[in-house]
Amino acid sequence: MTDQPEEQRFLTDAEAALLLGRSVYKVAEIRAAGKIPYLPGKPVLMERCDVLAFKAAEEAPKTPAQLRANARAWAERYLFKRRIRSGYFNK
């Protein structure tokens, strides 16, 4: 027997949050969106390899097309919010 603890195969929301550097609430949102598969129950469990795969996919460099799409979506949301605040749609 070794003194080092064996790596857990399954993680709870709190453990996955620590691994991803996110809040428990955000991990639950990611799970609900279907981005990380899970085993329903109390507590909800996710496989460590699935959580690590999600983390690797998020950290992967984005292509120029993805960056443009993200920038365009951000700009559209920003302009829409400004127009709402200024009363643009009330004219």
C-alpha positions in Angstrom: 0.0 0.0 0.0 1.3 3.5 -0.8 1.1 6.7 1.2 -0.2 8.8 -1.7 -3.9 9.0 -2.3 -5.2 7.4 -5.4 -6.7 9.9 -8.0 -10.4 9.9 -7.8 -12.2 8.7 -10.9 -15.4 10.7 -10.2 -15.6 14.3 -9.0 -18.4 16.3 -7.4 -19.4 19.8 -8.5 -17.2 21.3 -5.8 -14.1 19.2 -6.8 -14.6 19.9 -10.5 -14.9 23.7 -9.7 -11.5 23.6 -8.0 -10.0 21.7 -10.9 -11.5 24.2 -13.5 -11.0 27.3 -11.4 -14.7 28.1 -11.6 -17.5 28.5 -9.1 -19.7 25.5 -8.2 -22.6 27.4 -9.8 -20.7 27.8 -13.1 -19.8 24.1 -13.2 -23.5 23.3 -12.7 -24.3 25.6 -15.7 -21.7 23.9 -17.8 -23.1 20.5 -16.9 -26.7 21.6 -17.6 -25.6 22.9 -21.0 -24.4 19.4 -21.8 -20.7 20.3 -22.1 -19.6 17.8 -19.5 -21.3 14.4 -19.2 -22.4 13.5 -15.6 -24.1 10.8 -13.5 -27.3 12.2 -12.0 -27.9 11.7 -8.3 -26.9 13.2 -4.9 -24.2 14.2 -5.3 -23.9 14.6 -9.1 -20.7 13.0 -10.3 -18.5 13.7 -13.3 -15.6 11.6 -14.6 -12.3 13.3 -14.0 -11.2 12.6 -17.7 -14.4 14.4 -18.9 -13.6 17.4 -16.8 -10.0 17.5 -17.9 -11.1 17.2 -21.6 -13.4 20.1 -21.1 -10.6 22.2 -19.6 -8.2 21.3 -22.4 -10.8 22.2 -25.0 -11.3 25.6 -23.4 -7.6 26.3 -23.1 -7.0 25.3 -26.8 -6.0 28.3 -29.0 -8.9 29.7 -31.0 -8.9 30.0 -34.7 -9.1 33.5 -36.3 -12.6 32.7 -37.4 -13.7 31.8 -33.9 -12.2 34.9 -32.5 -14.0 37.1 -35.1 -17.3 35.4 -34.3 -16.8 36.0 -30.6 -15.8 39.6 -31.1 -18.8 40.2 -33.4 -21.3 38.6 -30.9 -19.8 40.7 -28.1 -20.1 43.9 -30.1 -23.7 43.2 -31.1 -24.7 42.6 -27.5 -22.8 45.8 -26.4 -24.5 47.9 -29.0 -27.9 46.5 -28.3 -27.6 47.2 -24.6 -26.5 50.8 -25.3 -29.4 51.3 -27.7 -31.8 50.1 -25.0 -30.4 52.4 -22.4 -30.5 55.4 -24.7 -34.1 54.9 -25.6 -33.3 54.1 -29.2 -36.2 51.7 -29.6 -38.7 54.1 -27.9 -38.6 56.6 -30.8 
